[in-house]
Amino acid sequence: MRHQWMLGAVAACLAAPAAAEITPTEVRFDNGAVAQSLTGVPGDPAAGAKLLSSRADANCVACHMIAAQPDVAFQGDVGPALDDVASRYSEAQLRGIVANSKLTFAGSVMPSFYKVGGHVRPGDGFTGNPAPADLGPILSAQQVEDLVAYLLTLKP
């Protein structure tokens, strides 16, 4: 009987939802760094690698070069190369830079990927109309975690 109770308790813990997602307005920065995961779920480096090179998502390669992805065409040189970025910044610093780079690099042209207000955003496609008032962040919290997980693999 006691074992059944313990198994039930373990099952309940495993079935409990993961930590609540931190919304863009709840993110706590410390000198530009964000120590706490935005999701409580580890990022997926493979998904992050796809985000980094995807022209439709994060599109990091529009401004950064990355030797680890030589097949990605038209890599940019506006921002620093991402090679060895994990040796230059901690996980918390990378999360903060991805979420809102302007808190680390004042005047940066890098988009704030996890922010929902206080910045200029694109209009509604090519219509000339302003974007909807409730425009969400560029990346989801999990996408930020995936991108950070991939960046952490970029070591010498």
Secondary structure, 3 states (H helix, E strand, C coil): CHHHHHHHHHHHHHHCCCCCCCCHHHCCCECCECCCCCCCCCCCHHHHHHHHHCCCCCCHHHCCCCCCCCCCCCCCCCCCCCCCHHHHCCHHHHHHHHHHHHHCCCCCCCCCCCCCCCCCCCCCCCCCCCCCCCCCCCCCHHHHHHHHHHHCCCCC
